[in-house]
Amino acid sequence: MKKQHQTIYDLFSQIISQKVRDIQWCTGSIIVLDFGMDLISPSCSEKEIFDIRPEWNFWIYIAFWELEIDGKILIDCNKKGNEIKNEIQKLKGKKLLNVFGNEYDMLLTFEDKTILNIVADNNHSHYEQWSLFTPDRMVLTAGPFKKLTYKHEDEPSED
């Protein structure tokens, strides 16, 4: 197994059997899945005392995605915002069973025959496709291109 693939499996294996605690639609086709408990730490902001964030956060940016339940495609990234916002809620509370994939394309399987299929958008390969934020503030990011990076979230991006 390639080192990049091993990194993906090592990190995602830590959220296998956890339930999707929250899921949000942001804008366009961007969705965010939260796993684990809330982490509370002192805030760097003068306006806030504490920083509260989910233990694990999985962002899907540019990549195409579709949500399938019991063999039927329920929704995909090409739908309108409110439709996405409503339908992706069906992932909330579902336990993550397995993750398959490589630097770009991913297949996340959940309980109740639920699948989130993620495929790289090769027309926009110069953008980040997806990112997994870990409890220790590290980020695993697929893209741009077929690059996989794993670094602290405060480290600047390499351009």
Secondary structure, 3 states (H helix, E strand, C coil): CCHHHHHHHHHHCCCCCCEEEEEEECCCCCEEEEEEEEEEEECCCCCCCEEEEEEEEEEECCCEEEEEECCEEEEECCCCHHHHHHHHHHHCCCEEEEEEECCCCEEEEECCCEEEEEECCHHHCCCCCEEEECCCCEEEEECCCCCEEEEECCCCCCC
